[in-house]
Amino acid sequence: ALANSLLGHLMISSVTFHPFISHFSPALFVAGLALLFLAHKKNDEKLKAAGAFNLSLGLLAAVVADFSGMVSVDINLLTIVAVEGHQGYSFLFTILYGFSTGYAYTNTFSRTALGYYTAGLLAMGVCLFSGYQLVY
């Protein structure tokens, strides 16, 4: 019983894991786009690779945040509309994140890529705001 109690205190619960991991995807998205912007301005392939890599890591964090958010929510404490709204925005952001990441590697500065980057930033803003409303 003591060993189980100690293990329980050492592990991160799903409720505390979601707020921990969910901050990485927006930060890496903005950092990745900033690096891509600098790469375009300076015509630097290393910055372009760094930006695409940031987007890859952020996409992984977004997927983990999506799944951890689905298991950590207590639907009885929050309104269903607020929770499902945030989940919908999170899913949209993750999909746009995936397309942005793909374009960062393939056709980085095309009009379509810029559209995905812009749509991703907008979806990220709405997702962050809806998550903020769930917390406060």
C-alpha positions as semicolon CSV with decimal commas, in nm:
position;residue;x (nm);y (nm);z (nm)
1;A;0,000;0,000;0,000
2;L;0,286;0,237;0,080
3;A;0,454;0,163;-0,255
4;N;0,132;0,236;-0,445
5;S;0,086;0,557;-0,250
6;L;0,440;0,670;-0,330
7;L;0,402;0,582;-0,698
8;G;0,073;0,768;-0,711
9;H;0,238;1,084;-0,579
10;L;0,534;1,061;-0,816
11;M;0,326;1,022;-1,131
12;I;0,171;1,315;-1,314
13;S;-0,205;1,274;-1,332
14;S;-0,392;1,326;-1,657
15;V;-0,559;1,636;-1,509
16;T;-0,225;1,805;-1,444
17;F;-0,055;1,673;-1,758
18;H;-0,282;1,855;-2,003
19;P;-0,201;2,208;-1,880
20;F;0,167;2,113;-1,873
21;I;0,190;1,981;-2,230
22;S;-0,062;2,216;-2,391
23;H;0,170;2,517;-2,368
24;F;0,432;2,363;-2,596
25;S;0,231;2,346;-2,919
26;P;0,139;2,717;-2,945
27;A;0,489;2,827;-2,841
28;L;0,654;2,598;-3,096
29;F;0,406;2,705;-3,365
30;V;0,488;3,072;-3,318
31;A;0,862;3,000;-3,289
32;G;0,852;2,781;-3,600
33;L;0,674;3,047;-3,802
34;A;0,916;3,313;-3,676
35;L;1,209;3,097;-3,789
36;L;1,046;3,042;-4,129
37;F;0,996;3,417;-4,162
38;L;1,362;3,480;-4,079
39;A;1,466;3,205;-4,319
40;H;1,272;3,374;-4,597
41;K;1,417;3,717;-4,516
42;K;1,776;3,591;-4,494
43;N;1,743;3,310;-4,752
44;D;1,888;3,069;-4,495
45;E;1,822;2,696;-4,533
46;K;1,932;2,620;-4,175
47;L;1,671;2,856;-4,032
48;K;1,413;2,698;-4,261
49;A;1,505;2,351;-4,132
50;A;1,492;2,476;-3,772
51;G;1,147;2,626;-3,830
52;A;1,015;2,305;-3,983
53;F;1,164;2,104;-3,696
54;N;0,994;2,333;-3,440
55;L;0,665;2,276;-3,618
56;S;0,723;1,898;-3,608
57;L;0,785;1,899;-3,234
58;G;0,486;2,126;-3,180
59;L;0,261;1,900;-3,384
60;L;0,360;1,608;-3,165
61;A;0,287;1,817;-2,855
62;A;-0,050;1,922;-3,001
63;V;-0,155;1,562;-3,056
64;V;-0,051;1,468;-2,702
65;A;-0,232;1,775;-2,565
66;D;-0,548;1,679;-2,758
67;F;-0,553;1,328;-2,615
68;S;-0,460;1,435;-2,263
69;G;-0,733;1,698;-2,274
70;M;-0,992;1,440;-2,373
71;V;-0,911;1,220;-2,073
72;S;-0,856;1,497;-1,818
73;V;-1,183;1,683;-1,852
74;D;-1,451;1,639;-1,590
75;I;-1,762;1,714;-1,792
76;N;-1,973;1,749;-1,478
77;L;-1,778;2,050;-1,353
78;L;-1,790;2,249;-1,678
79;T;-2,058;2,321;-1,936
80;I;-2,065;2,078;-2,225
81;V;-2,072;2,363;-2,478
82;A;-1,752;2,517;-2,337
83;V;-1,563;2,187;-2,324
84;E;-1,672;2,066;-2,667
85;G;-1,605;2,410;-2,815
86;H;-1,249;2,402;-2,687
87;Q;-1,205;2,044;-2,808
88;G;-1,331;2,144;-3,154
89;Y;-1,096;2,440;-3,176
90;S;-0,810;2,222;-3,054
91;F;-0,884;1,962;-3,319
92;L;-0,900;2,233;-3,589
93;F;-0,571;2,380;-3,469
94;T;-0,407;2,036;-3,476
95;I;-0,528;1,968;-3,832
96;L;-0,403;2,308;-3,951
97;Y;-0,081;2,246;-3,759
98;G;-0,033;1,923;-3,953
99;F;-0,082;2,093;-4,289
100;S;0,148;2,379;-4,183
101;T;0,416;2,131;-4,084
102;G;0,385;1,942;-4,411
103;Y;0,412;2,260;-4,615
104;A;0,710;2,377;-4,407
105;Y;0,899;2,076;-4,539
106;T;0,768;2,069;-4,896
107;N;0,658;2,407;-5,033
108;T;0,747;2,639;-4,748
109;F;0,671;2,982;-4,889
110;S;0,384;2,909;-5,129
111;R;0,055;3,100;-5,109
112;T;-0,117;2,786;-4,982
113;A;0,142;2,742;-4,707
114;L;0,099;3,104;-4,600
115;G;-0,276;3,046;-4,588
116;Y;-0,232;2,746;-4,360
117;Y;0,011;2,939;-4,137
118;T;-0,237;3,227;-4,105
119;A;-0,535;2,999;-4,046
120;G;-0,329;2,810;-3,788
121;L;-0,250;3,131;-3,602
122;L;-0,618;3,227;-3,597
123;A;-0,728;2,880;-3,482
124;M;-0,455;2,886;-3,219
125;G;-0,584;3,217;-3,084
126;V;-0,941;3,091;-3,056
127;C;-0,822;2,763;-2,904
128;L;-0,611;2,944;-2,644
129;F;-0,895;3,182;-2,558
130;S;-1,147;2,898;-2,517
131;G;-0,899;2,709;-2,297
132;Y;-0,845;3,024;-2,092
133;Q;-1,222;3,051;-2,040
134;L;-1,232;2,693;-1,909
135;V;-0,965;2,770;-1,650
136;Y;-1,095;3,106;-1,529
